[in-house]
Amino acid sequence: MPEKVTAPKILAMKAADKKIVCLTAYDAYFGRIADRSGVDLLLVGDSLGNVVLGHDTTVPVTMDDMIHHVRATRRGVERALLVADLPFGSYNESPAQAVKNSVALMQAGAEAVKMEGDYTDEIRAIVKAGIPVMGHVGMTPQSVNNFGGFKVQGKGEASAKVIAAAKSIAAAGAFAIVLELIPADLSKQITHDISIPTIGIGAGVHCDGQVQVLHDILGLADETFRHASRYVDGQNLFLQGMERYAADVRESRFPKPENSF
Ligand code: KIV
């Protein structure tokens, strides 16, 4: 059994100049497959709102949704660090609210939490409660209604705000930070300027690691995104399997004698 990945080990990978491989997972089976692939960190992302629950954004995702999927994923994952997203509205009222909901995710099986935005008092309180925190800046999907769509952030003068947020999140005690949909030059500068690992999604190659939504790299969605690459044409692969099964049932080729008792 390969060595368990912990938050301090993820942090140490930056100094050791080792790229950090991260993926999302939302259930036990895919969590197990992703864990066996040797990824370092698995995120039960609130992107489950899009790719599992069929919403257009992550805004409708609740703590109950997250807890349900963290419990399921926990059952499949042994080696990778399991991180859970704090969903929309679950941490921005007060540090006490942020700690309470982080504790609930940890008790469901997470080993760290992730939160979007520059909530440094909340990050400090969660870390003080014994819970490793990942930050997330740039295009933070829970704020899609403020941004007016899923758009690249931090261009031109707006870069200063993203740099300041990343620095304050690192200073507040986060062990890593996601940089989403920002120019590659900006993520290169942030990666140079802060001591914690940067994990990019649509943020170029200079980050200390990369994270992708599992369904995007497996080609399960109808849409394709510039920030993602399809490593398998999963939709056609599964479709063909289901079509073959349906044809076999209709032609009485399934079940075979070896499937029968
Ligand atoms: O919810 C999610 O999956 C995420 C990653 C894309 C970083 O936040």
Residues whose N, C-alpha, C, O or C-beta is under 5 A from the ligand:
A	BS01	KIV	T24 G45 D46 S47 V178 V211
